[in-house]
Amino acid sequence: MYDLQQRAEAVVRADPAVAGVGSSIGASGWNASVNRGNLFISLKPLANAAAPPRRRWWHGCGRRPPTFPGCACSFFAMQDVRVGGRQSDSSYQYTLWDTDYGELLQWAPRVLAKIQSLPGLADVSTDREQGGLQVNVSIDRTAASRLGVRVQDIANSLNNSYAQRQISTLYTQRNQYRVILEIDPQYQRDPVDLDRIYVSGANNVQVPLSAVTKITRGLSPLVVNHQGQFPAITISFGLGEGTTIEQATRMIDQAVAELHMPTRCMPNSPATRAPTGNRSAHSRS
């Protein structure tokens, strides 16, 4: 993520209309996952003869954000006062929420594709972070029983290896230090390293974890946003040149109504943001 962020920053900083760029990556008050970053962009004053007009910059660099494999960038105007909106990747938002998270995941991509097909909109994206890597460890209870391995011992072995389990505290005259039990960090980078974990079986024989479990790889959302107490997915969008928010709202409401979503999957009206002279960018890997 750091390398991708540096590449995006270099593209923006090279633009002649940009006076300065601030950069941050990782989880924070406005980023819920570590694979997102922010660029805070200051433009040169309009009186600066060397600076291209801001409108040209917005429809140039801003409407054609840097793109390269592994990273998606989007721009939106910063504002002094937020009016009902949440943090997202564009100026306006359309939020879907549902009591059934599975149903929400089923309909959100359809709504996103429908909105992306509408003319007059730009920078359509979503805050759904579905690309997280996950390792599933399923216990083979028959094999574990045959080898004399308790389910609790399997859970304890994983806990000791990866959960940063505190086992003691060292006290000195001025400080205290927590003692953490974990597997060597060089063996924490790949699911294959799970084969290095052993559990105690019958007669205290050490049994490899792979002999009593089935290890599979899968995907998991990096973050699940909420609208109140319910899971929610926000689709953010910008306005194309000549399109008003009233026109965009009517187009989106009509397009979503044509999908005939279940009544449980409820949309919120688009939220507006007041523009200012600066710009901000999100990058996501």
Residue pairs with C-beta under 8 A, 6 or more apart in sequence:
1 25
1 26
1 34
1 35
1 37
1 285
2 25
4 37
4 68
4 70
4 71
4 283
4 285
5 23
5 25
5 37
5 39
5 283
7 66
7 68
7 71
8 37
8 39
8 65
8 66
8 71
8 73
8 281
8 283
9 21
9 23
9 39
11 61
11 66
12 18
12 21
12 39
12 41
12 61
12 66
12 281
13 21
15 57
15 60
15 61
16 50
16 51
16 52
17 43
17 44
17 51
17 52
17 53
17 54
17 56
17 57
17 61
18 41
18 42
18 43
18 44
18 57
18 61
19 42
19 43
19 44
19 51
20 41
20 42
21 39
21 40
21 41
21 42
22 39
22 40
23 37
23 38
23 39
23 40
24 37
24 38
24 40
25 31
25 34
25 36
25 37
25 38
26 34
26 36
26 37
27 33
27 34
30 38
30 87
31 37
31 38
32 129
32 222
32 223
32 225
33 129
33 132
33 222
33 223
35 129
35 222
35 284
35 285
36 282
36 283
36 284
37 282
37 283
37 284
38 280
38 281
38 282
38 283
39 280
39 281
39 282
39 283
40 78
40 278
40 280
41 278
41 279
41 280
41 281
42 278
43 51
43 54
43 57
43 277
43 278
43 279
44 50
44 51
45 51
46 53
46 54
52 60
54 277
58 75
58 279
59 241
61 75
62 75
62 279
63 75
63 122
63 123
65 73
65 74
65 75
65 281
66 73
67 73
70 285
71 283
71 284
71 285
72 125
72 283
72 284
73 281
73 282
73 283
73 284
74 89
74 90
74 123
74 125
74 236
74 281
74 282
75 123
75 279
75 280
75 281
76 88
76 89
76 90
76 91
76 123
76 236
76 238
76 273
76 279
76 280
76 281
76 282
77 91
77 273
77 275
77 276
77 278
77 279
77 280
78 276
78 278
78 279
78 280
79 273
79 274
79 275
79 276
80 274
80 276
81 274
82 273
83 271
83 272
83 273
83 274
84 271
84 272
85 92
85 93
85 271
85 272
85 273
86 93
86 95
86 225
86 234
86 271
88 125
88 127
88 234
88 236
89 123
89 125
89 127
89 236
89 282
89 284
90 122
90 123
90 124
90 125
90 236
90 237
90 238
91 236
91 237
91 238
91 239
91 272
91 273
91 275
92 236
92 237
92 238
92 239
92 245
92 248
92 270
92 271
92 272
92 273
93 234
93 235
93 236
93 237
93 270
93 271
94 111
94 115
94 234
94 235
94 236
94 237
94 252
94 256
94 267
94 268
94 269
94 270
95 227
95 232
95 233
95 234
95 235
95 267
95 268
95 271
96 104
96 107
96 108
96 111
96 232
96 233
96 234
96 235
96 265
96 266
96 267
96 268
97 104
97 226
97 227
97 228
97 230
97 231
97 232
97 233
97 265
97 266
97 268
98 104
98 107
98 230
98 231
98 232
98 262
98 264
98 265
98 266
99 230
99 264
100 264
101 224
101 231
103 262
103 264
103 265
104 231
104 232
104 233
104 265
105 128
105 130
105 233
107 259
107 261
107 262
107 265
108 126
108 128
108 233
108 235
110 259
111 235
111 256
111 259
111 261
111 267
112 124
112 126
112 235
114 255
114 256
114 258
114 259
115 121
115 124
115 235
115 237
115 252
115 255
115 256
116 124
117 255
118 248
118 251
118 252
118 255
119 240
120 239
120 240
120 242
120 243
120 247
120 248
120 251
121 237
121 238
121 239
121 240
121 243
121 248
121 251
122 237
122 238
122 239
122 240
123 236
123 237
123 238
124 235
124 236
124 237
124 238
125 235
125 236
125 237
126 233
126 234
126 235
126 236
127 223
127 225
127 233
127 234
127 236
128 221
128 233
129 221
129 222
129 223
129 284
130 219
130 221
130 222
131 219
131 222
132 219
132 220
132 221
132 222
133 217
133 219
133 220
134 217
134 218
134 219
134 220
135 191
135 194
135 215
135 216
135 217
135 218
136 215
136 216
136 217
136 218
137 158
137 194
137 209
137 213
137 214
137 215
138 213
138 214
138 215
138 216
139 151
139 154
139 212
139 213
140 212
140 213
140 214
141 151
143 211
143 212
144 150
144 151
144 154
144 212
147 201
147 202
147 205
147 207
147 211
147 212
148 201
148 202
148 203
148 205
149 199
149 200
149 201
149 207
149 212
153 199
153 200
154 199
154 209
154 212
154 213
157 197
157 198
157 199
157 209
158 197
159 165
160 181
160 182
160 183
161 182
161 183
161 197
162 182
162 183
162 188
163 182
164 180
164 181
164 182
165 180
165 181
165 182
166 178
166 179
166 180
166 181
167 179
167 180
167 181
168 178
168 179
169 176
169 177
169 178
169 179
170 176
170 177
170 178
170 179
182 188
183 193
183 196
183 197
187 193
187 196
191 215
191 217
194 209
194 210
194 215
195 208
195 209
195 210
197 208
197 209
198 206
198 207
198 208
198 209
199 206
199 207
199 209
199 212
200 206
200 207
201 207
224 231
225 231
225 232
225 233
225 234
226 232
227 268
237 248
237 252
237 270
239 245
239 248
245 270
245 272
248 270
249 269
249 270
252 270
256 267
261 267
